[in-house]
Structure formats: C-alpha cells, structure tokens
Amino acid sequence: SIISPLAFKAAELSQREEFNSQELANIIWALSKTGFKEEEIVSVLTTEICKPYVSDHATSQEAANVLYALGRMHIRDEETFSCMNAVLMRQLDKSTTQAIANALWAHDSVDLQPPRLLFDSWAKEKLDIVGLYLDNGTNGIEIKD
C-alpha cells in the first residue's frame, strides 16, 4: 500500500528532529486510522514524541491522540503510555473529558492499567467524584461509598 512508504519516510524524518509534537501525534493517529500494522515504524515515531524536547511541548490532546492511536493499533508500548500519561497529568486542568476518556479506553484496549493518580485526579477534577477504584474485572470501574 502507499501508506508504508509514507510511514517509513515520516519515521526517517522524525529521527532528524523534523517534526514537533503535534505533527508526530497527527502522523501516529493517521496511521492508526488507515489500519497500518508495522509496529516497528510506529515505535520510531513514538520514541521521538517521548523525547523531552518534544514531549515537554506536547498538549494533553496530542497525548490522548497518541494513546488512542496505539489502542486502535493494539500496540502495548508501556514506555509511550507512561510518557503520554505524564503529559496528561501535567496538563490535567487543560484536558477535555473526551481526551481522558480516549486515554482510558486506550489503556483498556491494550490491557494496561491506567495510572491510579491520573484516574483519581481526573475523577476528582472533572467529575467531582472521590472514592473511585479500578476493578480488574469486566465491569472496569465501580463507585465505593
């Protein structure tokens, strides 16, 4: 398909520091929408977006988009999930409910537990709920009194 050579070129350019966080997030997201399956190319792109000179400037939306894309592609990249979670935590006050929901969905898609601090902070700040806990069962989340 035409996507593979484009993805390879994007990965090559990213290693030369040609892209900012928005461009990298958009490329990763777009690859997920096309059904792209070459995990090693995606890994090059996620490695670049997690470098501090890029991730320090990433927005919560970009982080959520990267996590969503990894979830769509069923790529369980714990380093990238950790890096993008840090971006979300750093900008929790600017994160939309949709961004957090997409991030939580992505964790579930690749069978990773979302960070408790991210989940609790979001529940408190965005939903004004306390006392939530994550359940490893099929129901996902339960509310405790």
Backbone as CSV, one residue per row, in Angstrom:
resi,resn,N_x,N_y,N_z,CA_x,CA_y,CA_z,C_x,C_y,C_z
1,SER,0.836,-1.191,0.000,0.000,0.000,0.000,0.873,1.244,0.000
2,ILE,0.290,2.342,-0.348,1.030,3.607,-0.402,1.376,4.125,0.993
3,ILE,0.692,3.640,2.003,0.905,4.111,3.376,2.290,3.719,3.886
4,SER,2.756,2.520,3.593,4.042,2.057,4.115,5.210,2.963,3.736
5,PRO,5.372,3.334,2.461,6.494,4.231,2.144,6.358,5.607,2.807
6,LEU,5.134,6.091,2.932,4.926,7.380,3.603,5.277,7.279,5.084
7,ALA,4.854,6.198,5.709,5.152,5.999,7.133,6.658,5.852,7.345
8,PHE,7.318,5.105,6.465,8.767,4.935,6.573,9.468,6.283,6.454
9,LYS,9.039,7.106,5.503,9.648,8.433,5.313,9.393,9.322,6.527
10,ALA,8.190,9.256,7.081,7.876,10.044,8.275,8.764,9.621,9.441
11,ALA,8.965,8.310,9.594,9.828,7.814,10.670,11.266,8.288,10.464
12,GLU,11.714,8.255,9.224,13.071,8.716,8.904,13.228,10.205,9.228
13,LEU,12.275,11.009,8.805,12.337,12.448,9.066,12.229,12.760,10.555
14,SER,11.446,11.973,11.271,11.281,12.229,12.702,12.599,12.055,13.443
15,GLN,13.414,11.138,12.987,14.705,10.905,13.639,15.680,12.051,13.390
16,ARG,15.383,12.892,12.436,16.199,14.082,12.173,15.601,15.316,12.849
17,GLU,14.668,15.051,13.778,14.015,16.120,14.539,13.276,17.100,13.624
18,GLU,12.618,16.550,12.612,11.892,17.359,11.642,10.467,17.700,12.090
19,PHE,9.938,16.996,13.105,8.540,17.159,13.483,8.394,17.611,14.926
20,ASN,7.353,18.403,15.160,7.017,18.771,16.537,5.992,17.783,17.083
21,SER,5.570,17.996,18.319,4.656,17.044,18.967,3.326,16.931,18.237
22,GLN,2.805,18.023,17.749,1.526,17.973,17.043,1.647,17.164,15.757
23,GLU,2.705,17.385,15.017,2.899,16.651,13.765,3.081,15.151,14.030
24,LEU,3.882,14.813,15.030,4.080,13.395,15.350,2.780,12.743,15.813
25,ALA,2.048,13.424,16.686,0.762,12.876,17.153,-0.198,12.675,15.986
26,ASN,-0.236,13.638,15.070,-1.126,13.528,13.913,-0.726,12.375,12.996
27,ILE,0.577,12.180,12.810,1.048,11.077,11.962,0.674,9.737,12.595
28,ILE,0.936,9.591,13.884,0.616,8.336,14.577,-0.880,8.074,14.527
29,TRP,-1.677,9.106,14.783,-3.143,8.972,14.736,-3.603,8.580,13.334
30,ALA,-3.056,9.258,12.316,-3.459,8.965,10.932,-3.104,7.526,10.546
31,LEU,-1.932,7.067,10.973,-1.558,5.678,10.672,-2.560,4.709,11.284
32,SER,-3.022,5.022,12.488,-3.998,4.129,13.128,-5.314,4.106,12.368
33,LYS,-5.686,5.219,11.781,-6.943,5.293,11.040,-6.885,4.542,9.711
34,THR,-5.676,4.336,9.196,-5.545,3.625,7.920,-5.397,2.121,8.103
35,GLY,-5.329,1.664,9.352,-5.142,0.250,9.603,-3.690,-0.186,9.491
36,PHE,-2.784,0.760,9.585,-1.345,0.479,9.499,-0.947,-0.516,10.572
37,LYS,-0.093,-1.483,10.221,0.236,-2.574,11.140,1.726,-2.737,11.435
38,GLU,2.581,-1.885,10.901,4.026,-2.064,11.079,4.481,-1.407,12.382
39,GLU,4.495,-2.212,13.431,4.767,-1.717,14.780,6.153,-1.081,14.900
40,GLU,7.126,-1.581,14.162,8.476,-1.019,14.280,8.549,0.423,13.771
41,ILE,7.769,0.759,12.766,7.723,2.143,12.277,7.024,3.028,13.305
42,VAL,5.924,2.547,13.848,5.208,3.296,14.884,6.122,3.522,16.086
43,SER,6.925,2.531,16.414,7.847,2.640,17.537,8.868,3.761,17.337
44,VAL,9.340,3.924,16.128,10.272,5.027,15.839,9.585,6.359,16.123
45,LEU,8.347,6.481,15.685,7.603,7.734,15.878,7.292,7.981,17.356
46,THR,6.899,6.938,18.076,6.583,7.127,19.493,7.843,7.405,20.306
47,THR,8.963,6.823,19.904,10.234,7.125,20.576,10.553,8.603,20.437
48,GLU,10.316,9.143,19.270,10.597,10.566,19.031,9.670,11.472,19.833
49,ILE,8.371,11.144,19.877,7.442,12.018,20.594,7.700,11.981,22.101
50,CYS,8.344,10.929,22.580,8.636,10.818,24.016,9.966,11.444,24.414
51,LYS,10.723,11.917,23.453,11.952,12.625,23.809,11.566,13.945,24.475
52,PRO,12.253,14.305,25.550,11.852,15.502,26.313,11.708,16.780,25.486
53,TYR,12.564,16.982,24.491,12.452,18.205,23.705,11.141,18.248,22.910
54,VAL,10.485,17.102,22.751,9.182,17.053,22.081,8.064,16.940,23.115
55,SER,8.150,15.958,23.998,7.049,15.711,24.951,6.830,16.876,25.910
56,ASP,7.879,17.628,26.217,7.723,18.790,27.098,6.808,19.851,26.495
57,HIS,6.634,19.809,25.190,5.783,20.785,24.496,4.469,20.182,24.012
58,ALA,4.253,18.911,24.295,3.035,18.230,23.845,1.843,18.692,24.675
59,THR,0.690,18.703,24.039,-0.556,19.050,24.731,-1.249,17.772,25.197
60,SER,-2.211,17.953,26.072,-2.977,16.796,26.535,-3.742,16.149,25.380
61,GLN,-4.205,16.945,24.440,-4.919,16.401,23.279,-3.995,15.538,22.430
62,GLU,-2.771,16.003,22.222,-1.808,15.221,21.451,-1.491,13.903,22.160
63,ALA,-1.307,13.979,23.472,-1.030,12.765,24.245,-2.190,11.784,24.138
64,ALA,-3.403,12.285,24.297,-4.582,11.414,24.201,-4.702,10.820,22.800
65,ASN,-4.394,11.596,21.774,-4.464,11.087,20.401,-3.449,9.974,20.161
66,VAL,-2.244,10.125,20.726,-1.233,9.079,20.578,-1.703,7.810,21.287
67,LEU,-2.213,7.950,22.500,-2.696,6.781,23.234,-3.856,6.117,22.495
68,TYR,-4.783,6.931,21.997,-5.917,6.398,21.238,-5.416,5.612,20.012
69,ALA,-4.448,6.181,19.322,-3.903,5.517,18.128,-3.259,4.186,18.491
70,LEU,-2.487,4.165,19.570,-1.865,2.912,19.993,-2.933,1.888,20.362
71,GLY,-3.981,2.336,21.011,-5.089,1.447,21.338,-5.743,0.875,20.096
72,ARG,-5.970,1.723,19.099,-6.570,1.260,17.830,-5.700,0.226,17.138
73,MET,-4.384,0.421,17.226,-3.451,-0.490,16.558,-3.078,-1.678,17.449
74,HIS,-3.613,-1.693,18.671,-3.324,-2.761,19.643,-1.829,-2.894,19.918
75,ILE,-1.183,-1.724,20.076,0.246,-1.687,20.383,0.404,-1.372,21.867
76,ARG,0.902,-2.330,22.589,1.106,-2.184,24.043,2.536,-1.697,24.286
77,ASP,2.730,-0.410,24.183,4.031,0.235,24.337,4.030,0.961,25.684
78,GLU,4.477,0.264,26.715,4.371,0.798,28.074,5.157,2.091,28.257
79,GLU,6.286,2.229,27.587,7.071,3.469,27.706,6.298,4.657,27.145
80,THR,5.681,4.476,25.988,4.914,5.573,25.402,3.677,5.866,26.234
81,PHE,3.011,4.842,26.725,1.858,5.077,27.592,2.279,5.883,28.821
82,SER,3.397,5.537,29.426,3.889,6.252,30.604,4.220,7.707,30.268
83,CYS,4.894,7.904,29.166,5.272,9.247,28.725,4.040,10.108,28.450
84,MET,3.079,9.560,27.723,1.882,10.326,27.384,0.996,10.541,28.614
85,ASN,0.997,9.589,29.548,0.279,9.794,30.812,0.874,10.970,31.579
86,ALA,2.196,11.095,31.539,2.855,12.218,32.221,2.424,13.546,31.608
87,VAL,2.282,13.573,30.290,1.790,14.797,29.621,0.368,15.097,30.085
88,LEU,-0.475,14.080,30.113,-1.857,14.274,30.567,-1.905,14.778,32.004
89,MET,-1.100,14.203,32.874,-1.086,14.631,34.274,-0.605,16.076,34.405
90,ARG,0.403,16.411,33.645,0.962,17.763,33.691,-0.062,18.806,33.244
91,GLN,-0.966,18.396,32.370,-1.937,19.332,31.808,-3.372,18.907,32.099
92,LEU,-3.572,18.287,33.233,-4.898,17.773,33.563,-5.962,18.866,33.531
93,ASP,-5.609,20.055,33.994,-6.580,21.156,34.004,-6.976,21.598,32.603
94,LYS,-6.171,21.269,31.592,-6.475,21.626,30.204,-7.024,20.443,29.416
95,SER,-7.078,19.279,30.051,-7.534,18.072,29.364,-9.051,18.037,29.288
96,THR,-9.557,17.681,28.127,-11.002,17.536,27.977,-11.430,16.168,28.486
97,THR,-12.693,16.059,28.781,-13.230,14.771,29.196,-13.034,13.736,28.094
98,GLN,-13.204,14.146,26.847,-13.011,13.214,25.734,-11.567,12.729,25.665
99,ALA,-10.602,13.616,25.891,-9.200,13.223,25.850,-8.909,12.173,26.926
100,ILE,-9.405,12.409,28.125,-9.175,11.456,29.213,-9.903,10.141,28.927
101,ALA,-11.127,10.241,28.441,-11.875,9.016,28.117,-11.151,8.209,27.040
102,ASN,-10.621,8.885,26.026,-9.867,8.184,24.978,-8.614,7.528,25.542
103,ALA,-7.947,8.225,26.457,-6.745,7.664,27.077,-7.099,6.429,27.905
104,LEU,-8.182,6.513,28.668,-8.596,5.364,29.476,-9.006,4.196,28.583
105,TRP,-9.706,4.494,27.487,-10.086,3.453,26.529,-8.836,2.782,25.949
106,ALA,-7.834,3.589,25.621,-6.602,3.051,25.037,-5.923,2.079,25.997
107,HIS,-5.876,2.449,27.285,-5.296,1.546,28.279,-6.037,0.212,28.275
108,ASP,-7.353,0.282,28.263,-8.157,-0.938,28.268,-7.915,-1.760,27.004
109,SER,-7.760,-1.091,25.874,-7.576,-1.780,24.592,-6.318,-2.619,24.536
110,VAL,-5.301,-2.189,25.264,-4.034,-2.939,25.242,-3.787,-3.639,26.581
111,ASP,-4.836,-3.696,27.397,-4.784,-4.396,28.680,-3.709,-3.845,29.609
112,LEU,-3.669,-2.512,29.701,-2.788,-1.835,30.653,-3.655,-1.107,31.671
113,GLN,-3.261,-1.168,32.909,-3.968,-0.450,33.967,-3.599,1.029,33.862
114,PRO,-4.580,1.929,33.775,-4.224,3.349,33.759,-3.632,3.743,35.107
115,PRO,-2.763,4.734,35.126,-2.176,5.145,36.394,-3.254,5.618,37.363
116,ARG,-3.195,5.136,38.552,-4.185,5.486,39.573,-4.271,6.997,39.766
117,LEU,-3.127,7.657,39.786,-3.102,9.099,40.006,-3.830,9.841,38.882
118,LEU,-3.629,9.421,37.658,-4.328,10.045,36.531,-5.830,9.849,36.667
119,PHE,-6.217,8.621,36.940,-7.634,8.307,37.047,-8.286,9.064,38.204
120,ASP,-7.659,9.018,39.376,-8.224,9.696,40.551,-8.277,11.204,40.372
121,SER,-7.208,11.770,39.833,-7.168,13.223,39.626,-8.252,13.657,38.660
122,TRP,-8.419,12.886,37.597,-9.436,13.217,36.611,-10.829,13.096,37.218
123,ALA,-11.065,12.021,37.956,-12.383,11.816,38.564,-12.711,12.953,39.515
124,LYS,-11.732,13.390,40.280,-11.968,14.471,41.232,-12.130,15.810,40.518
125,GLU,-11.186,16.133,39.613,-11.188,17.439,38.971,-12.316,17.612,37.959
126,LYS,-12.537,16.614,37.141,-13.516,16.749,36.064,-14.922,16.309,36.459
127,LEU,-15.014,15.318,37.348,-16.325,14.772,37.692,-16.756,15.092,39.119
128,ASP,-15.824,15.646,39.901,-16.073,15.950,41.307,-16.527,14.706,42.071
129,ILE,-15.861,13.579,41.765,-16.158,12.300,42.417,-14.893,11.861,43.154
130,VAL,-15.068,11.373,44.354,-13.947,10.780,45.086,-14.339,9.367,45.475
131,GLY,-13.361,8.558,45.792,-13.639,7.200,46.242,-13.813,6.204,45.122
132,LEU,-13.306,6.521,43.926,-13.366,5.549,42.828,-12.198,4.596,42.950
133,TYR,-12.385,3.401,42.489,-11.259,2.484,42.393,-11.398,1.675,41.121
134,LEU,-10.261,1.223,40.629,-10.246,0.427,39.412,-10.424,-1.030,39.766
135,ASP,-11.269,-1.685,39.010,-11.564,-3.092,39.224,-10.989,-3.860,38.050
136,ASN,-10.282,-4.910,38.308,-9.711,-5.709,37.226,-10.728,-6.639,36.578
137,GLY,-11.949,-6.621,37.059,-12.999,-7.455,36.483,-13.561,-6.847,35.219
138,THR,-14.609,-7.429,34.730,-15.185,-6.989,33.464,-15.943,-5.671,33.570
139,ASN,-16.293,-5.249,34.771,-17.052,-4.003,34.916,-16.163,-2.769,34.873
140,GLY,-14.872,-2.926,34.975,-13.967,-1.805,34.843,-13.905,-0.912,36.061
141,ILE,-14.947,-0.129,36.315,-14.913,0.880,37.369,-16.131,0.716,38.252
142,GLU,-15.906,0.790,39.525,-17.013,0.771,40.464,-16.891,1.969,41.387
143,ILE,-17.994,2.418,41.906,-18.012,3.536,42.850,-18.192,2.977,44.247
144,LYS,-17.303,3.390,45.151,-17.376,2.972,46.551,-17.986,4.098,47.368
145,ASP,-18.750,3.742,48.366,-19.289,4.760,49.281,-18.246,5.189,50.266
